[in-house]
């Protein structure tokens, strides 16, 4: 089973591109959605976070805004949060991969926002970066509710520059030329990878 790492900076169209892979029958693991599920009522992160940060849990779920107040600007608290969440996210991803393999999927997409920033490219066989010109990126992001210039700049500061991501990518999907253009590119990527065997999943299963 081939592992495809999908990434792209904020506002580049990564979520839409992930949907295109799904439309073509490729299972997609969404790292952000996995965290949301862990934080929701009944999620496995709720109890350990309640013990570490009592003010961050409200009505049986993690309140992300309250949690942010606890950890932003506090490296020790952030580290504590990461030791809780990272193993749970890892377990959710392994569960997804195991199910996909059992279902006979020849390839899967791991949709990971900070793939290169976290060294995640070593845990996939192939990388796909979704990209668009900076002025279009800015326009898309600032059109979001509750988004400000300051917030946008702060998010960008944490992300690897788009040009650097593109230079590291095996494939690039340009999302600035419309959905049909991007879909054709995704189809081309899937077609070109359909006979490529994956190595990383075997190594991960073996615990290497």
Secondary structure, DSSP 8 states (H G I E B T S, - for coil): -EEEEEE--TTSSHHHHHHHHHHTT-EEEEHHHHHHHHHSTT-THHHHHHHH-GGGEETTEE-HHHHHHHHTT-HHHHHHHHHHHHHHHHHHHHHHHHHHHHTT-SEEEEE-TTTTTTTGGGGSSEEEEEE--HHHHHHHHHTSTT--HHHHHHHHHHS--HHHHHHH-SEEEEGGG-HHHHHHHHHHHHHHHTT---SHHHHHHTT-
